[in-house]
Amino acid sequence: MSSVNDMDIVEPLNYWANRWKEQTAVWHIDKINSTLVQYIDRLTLNSIPKKFMIPLCGKTYDIAYLSNLGHHVFAVEGVPEVIQELNDRDSLGLRFNEADSTYTSIDNKIVIFVGDLMHCPIEKWGPVDCIWDRASLIAVDYSQREAYVDVIKRSVQMSKGTYNDFRYLLETVCYEKSSFPGPPRSVDEGDMAQHYSDWCEIELLSKQKEEVFSPLIQKALGEGCTVDRLVYLLKPK
């Protein structure tokens, strides 16, 4: 299993906490994500309830959306204040459990782990049926991608090398990496093959011009750069 030392953990969490505090969380969308709505049936196979995982969830409206559909949601977020704001906004009734560092709804259908994703004891809440990964993989430093994918694997693992019949909806951005370090960080075909092809079937659902992050990336790379938004559906091989 890949590991990340404590210094690697503290600095990124402080960075993201400051982004939220300074109201520069450009990745946040003030509505239910249209990609999730568009492909929800492909994710759930028209079955309710499913157990979802949302890594690095932030203040997403998608948790309440999935819960209202009847699904169970396990999410991870490193900034506690963000979860408190999410709870207040969507009236989720979450209560903090210090013993396992989670916010949990009264019916236990929503659980949000507070802390670093790389150190989340994900097996305690797995295996999950569905993963919704939007602005999560692309937020992680390139050097930590192997560790990130290891967490994702463990979230759907039944036993070593054996996976639940999961569906994984992954939204990424793709651009020329050399002149912009991110975040958001580019995910190209080579990255997908490197991290997923040995254990997942990969289906590209859509490719179009990226709108949310383009101004930030183009400011660094210039107006002529191309920034694509790609959506993939992954399932076990």
C-alpha positions as CSV (number, residue, x, y, z in Angstrom):
1,M,0.0,0.0,0.0
2,S,1.3,3.5,-0.8
3,S,1.9,5.8,2.1
4,V,2.1,9.5,2.7
5,N,4.1,11.0,5.6
6,D,2.6,13.5,8.0
7,M,4.3,16.5,6.4
8,D,2.7,15.6,3.1
9,I,-0.7,15.6,4.8
10,V,-0.7,18.8,6.8
11,E,0.4,21.1,4.0
12,P,-2.3,20.2,1.5
13,L,-5.1,20.3,4.1
14,N,-4.0,23.8,5.1
15,Y,-3.9,24.8,1.5
16,W,-7.5,23.6,0.8
17,A,-8.8,25.1,4.1
18,N,-7.4,28.5,3.1
19,R,-9.0,28.2,-0.4
20,W,-12.4,27.7,1.3
21,K,-11.7,30.5,3.8
22,E,-10.6,33.0,1.1
23,Q,-13.6,32.0,-1.1
24,T,-11.4,30.9,-3.9
25,A,-12.9,27.4,-4.2
26,V,-13.5,27.8,-7.9
27,W,-14.3,24.0,-8.2
28,H,-17.5,24.4,-6.1
29,I,-20.8,24.4,-8.0
30,D,-23.9,25.9,-6.4
31,K,-26.2,23.2,-7.7
32,I,-26.5,19.5,-8.2
33,N,-23.9,18.4,-10.6
34,S,-25.4,17.8,-14.1
35,T,-23.0,15.0,-15.0
36,L,-24.1,13.0,-12.0
37,V,-27.8,13.5,-12.9
38,Q,-27.1,12.6,-16.5
39,Y,-25.4,9.4,-15.7
40,I,-27.1,8.3,-12.5
41,D,-28.8,5.4,-14.1
42,R,-25.5,4.1,-15.5
43,L,-24.0,4.4,-12.1
44,T,-26.7,2.7,-10.1
45,L,-27.9,0.2,-12.8
46,N,-31.4,1.6,-11.9
47,S,-31.2,-0.1,-8.5
48,I,-31.9,1.6,-5.1
49,P,-30.3,1.7,-2.6
50,K,-26.7,1.8,-3.6
51,K,-23.8,2.7,-1.4
52,F,-21.9,5.7,-2.8
53,M,-18.5,7.1,-2.1
54,I,-17.7,10.7,-2.8
55,P,-14.0,11.5,-2.2
56,L,-13.0,15.1,-1.3
57,C,-16.7,16.1,-1.2
58,G,-16.5,19.7,-0.2
59,K,-19.9,21.4,0.1
60,T,-21.4,19.4,-2.8
61,Y,-25.1,19.4,-3.3
62,D,-24.8,15.8,-4.6
63,I,-24.9,14.2,-1.1
64,A,-28.4,15.5,-0.4
65,Y,-29.4,14.6,-4.0
66,L,-28.3,11.0,-3.7
67,S,-29.7,10.6,-0.2
68,N,-33.1,11.9,-1.4
69,L,-33.1,9.3,-4.1
70,G,-32.7,6.7,-1.4
71,H,-29.0,5.9,-1.6
72,H,-26.5,5.7,1.2
73,V,-23.5,8.0,1.0
74,F,-20.0,7.8,2.4
75,A,-17.9,10.9,1.7
76,V,-14.5,12.2,2.8
77,E,-13.5,15.8,3.4
78,G,-10.5,17.3,5.1
79,V,-11.9,20.7,6.2
80,P,-14.4,20.4,9.1
81,E,-15.8,23.8,8.6
82,V,-16.9,22.9,5.1
83,I,-18.9,19.9,6.4
84,Q,-20.6,22.0,9.1
85,E,-21.7,24.5,6.4
86,L,-22.9,21.6,4.2
87,N,-24.9,20.2,7.1
88,D,-26.5,23.5,8.0
89,R,-27.3,24.4,4.4
90,D,-28.9,21.0,3.5
91,S,-30.4,20.2,6.9
92,L,-28.7,16.8,6.9
93,G,-28.9,16.4,10.7
94,L,-25.3,15.2,10.9
95,R,-23.7,14.6,14.3
96,F,-20.0,14.4,14.9
97,N,-18.5,11.2,16.3
98,E,-15.1,11.9,17.7
99,A,-14.2,8.2,18.1
100,D,-14.0,7.6,14.3
101,S,-13.8,11.2,13.1
102,T,-17.1,11.2,11.2
103,Y,-20.2,13.2,10.8
104,T,-23.2,10.8,10.6
105,S,-26.9,11.3,10.0
106,I,-29.3,9.9,12.5
107,D,-30.3,7.0,10.2
108,N,-26.6,6.3,9.4
109,K,-27.3,6.7,5.7
110,I,-24.9,9.6,5.4
111,V,-21.4,9.3,6.8
112,I,-18.6,11.9,6.2
113,F,-15.1,11.1,7.3
114,V,-13.2,14.2,8.5
115,G,-9.5,13.9,7.7
116,D,-7.0,13.1,5.1
117,L,-8.3,10.8,2.4
118,M,-5.0,8.9,2.2
119,H,-5.3,7.9,5.9
120,C,-9.0,7.1,5.8
121,P,-9.8,3.6,7.1
122,I,-12.0,3.1,4.1
123,E,-12.5,-0.6,4.6
124,K,-14.7,0.1,7.6
125,W,-17.4,1.6,5.4
126,G,-16.8,-0.5,2.3
127,P,-17.2,-2.0,-0.1
128,V,-19.1,0.6,-1.9
129,D,-21.2,0.1,-5.1
130,C,-20.7,3.5,-6.7
131,I,-18.0,6.2,-6.7
132,W,-18.6,9.7,-7.9
133,D,-15.3,11.5,-8.4
134,R,-15.6,15.1,-9.5
135,A,-12.7,17.5,-8.8
136,S,-11.1,15.0,-6.6
137,L,-8.5,13.0,-8.6
138,I,-7.6,16.3,-10.4
139,A,-7.0,18.0,-7.0
140,V,-4.4,15.4,-5.9
141,D,-0.8,16.1,-6.6
142,Y,0.8,14.0,-9.3
143,S,3.1,12.4,-6.8
144,Q,0.2,11.2,-4.7
145,R,-1.9,9.7,-7.5
146,E,-0.8,6.1,-6.8
147,A,-1.8,6.5,-3.1
148,Y,-5.1,8.1,-4.1
149,V,-6.0,5.2,-6.5
150,D,-5.0,2.8,-3.8
151,V,-7.7,4.3,-1.5
152,I,-10.2,4.0,-4.4
153,K,-9.3,0.4,-4.9
154,R,-9.7,-0.4,-1.2
155,S,-13.2,1.2,-1.2
156,V,-14.5,-1.4,-3.6
157,Q,-12.3,-4.4,-2.6
158,M,-14.0,-7.6,-1.4
159,S,-10.7,-9.4,-0.8
160,K,-7.2,-9.0,-2.2
161,G,-7.5,-8.7,-6.0
162,T,-11.3,-9.2,-5.9
163,Y,-13.7,-6.2,-6.3
164,N,-17.3,-5.5,-5.7
165,D,-19.4,-5.0,-8.9
166,F,-18.8,-1.3,-8.7
167,R,-19.4,1.6,-11.1
168,Y,-17.1,4.6,-10.9
169,L,-18.1,7.9,-12.5
170,L,-14.9,10.0,-13.0
171,E,-14.9,13.6,-14.3
172,T,-11.5,15.0,-15.2
173,V,-9.8,17.8,-17.1
174,C,-7.1,17.4,-19.7
175,Y,-4.6,20.0,-20.9
176,E,-0.8,20.3,-21.7
177,K,0.8,19.7,-18.3
178,S,4.3,21.2,-18.9
179,S,3.4,24.9,-18.2
180,F,0.8,24.6,-15.4
181,P,1.4,22.6,-12.2
182,G,-2.3,22.7,-11.1
183,P,-4.6,22.3,-9.3
184,P,-6.6,21.3,-11.2
185,R,-4.2,18.7,-12.5
186,S,-4.5,17.1,-16.0
187,V,-5.5,13.5,-16.5
188,D,-4.6,12.2,-20.0
189,E,-5.0,8.8,-21.7
190,G,-1.7,7.7,-20.4
191,D,-2.7,8.5,-16.8
192,M,-5.9,6.6,-17.2
193,A,-4.1,3.6,-18.5
194,Q,-1.4,3.7,-15.9
195,H,-3.7,3.9,-12.9
196,Y,-6.9,2.1,-14.0
197,S,-6.4,-0.2,-17.0
198,D,-5.1,-3.2,-15.0
199,W,-8.2,-3.4,-12.8
200,C,-10.9,-1.5,-14.6
201,E,-12.8,-1.4,-17.9
202,I,-12.7,2.2,-19.0
203,E,-15.5,3.8,-21.0
204,L,-15.2,7.4,-22.2
205,L,-18.7,8.8,-21.9
206,S,-18.1,12.4,-23.1
207,K,-15.4,14.9,-24.1
208,Q,-16.1,18.6,-24.3
209,K,-14.7,22.0,-23.6
210,E,-14.1,22.6,-19.9
211,E,-15.9,25.7,-18.5
212,V,-15.3,25.8,-14.8
213,F,-11.5,25.6,-14.7
214,S,-10.7,27.0,-18.1
215,P,-10.1,30.6,-17.0
216,L,-7.7,29.6,-14.2
217,I,-5.7,27.3,-16.5
218,Q,-5.7,29.6,-19.5
219,K,-4.4,32.4,-17.3
220,A,-1.3,30.3,-16.8
221,L,-1.0,28.7,-20.3
222,G,-2.4,31.5,-22.5
223,E,-5.7,31.9,-24.4
224,G,-4.7,29.5,-27.1
225,C,-4.6,26.4,-24.8
226,T,-7.1,23.7,-25.0
227,V,-8.8,22.5,-21.8
228,D,-11.1,19.5,-22.2
229,R,-13.5,18.0,-19.7
230,L,-13.7,14.2,-19.9
231,V,-16.2,11.9,-18.2
232,Y,-15.4,8.2,-17.8
233,L,-17.4,5.3,-16.5
234,L,-15.2,2.5,-14.9
235,K,-16.2,-1.0,-13.8
236,P,-14.2,-4.0,-12.7
237,K,-12.5,-6.2,-15.2
